[in-house]
């Protein structure tokens, strides 16, 4: 099966709740049988539209479902939610273009990560995971793990002093790391790094910034 318009990443073993039958309707369209998904999204309007779209395409949306489709709307909201739920039973949907952000989501080891996908492609992606297929993650970042951690903490509002305390290093080393991040990403302030991490690239573009070549098409 080929999923276009984005990518699907499945991490580890697909959850058991995807072991359901499928049928083909008289029109030749896939019909999902007993496939239950719990839908979580902070934006109520977006959630309602997503739920209606999933139901119209044969997916059963139920608050009692074991598997959760966690929609990253607005961007950044789901990071706190992942601390309170079983990520291995969770499929994450995000349109945030930041590769470091997506790598941080993958660190929670969800059942799958869907990125930059339309509603139709989300339904196809559910089928993809249900078939227990695996795609090797192809998310590129110019930053080292230490630099990614610094970026993540900075985007959460940590000061260099607090980051130094968390990492148990000197504040000077944190500032050196920030200088390297600025150089690699072509950014010049902590505010810009936060905009970069949370995917507000249109704001940065208005200031003349251009994304790295391998993520430019995700804006």
Secondary structure, 3 states (H helix, E strand, C coil): CCCCCCEEEECCCCCHHHCCCEEECCCCCEEECCCEEEEECCCHHHHHHHHHHHHHCCCEECCCCCCEEEECCCCCHHHHHCCCCCHHHEEEEECCCCHHHHHHHHCCCCCEEEECCCHHHHHHHHHHHHCCCCCCCCCCCCCCHHHHHHHHHHHCCCCHHHHHHHHCCCHHHHHHHHHHHHHHHCCCCHHHHHHHHCCCHHHHHHCCCCCCHHHHHHC
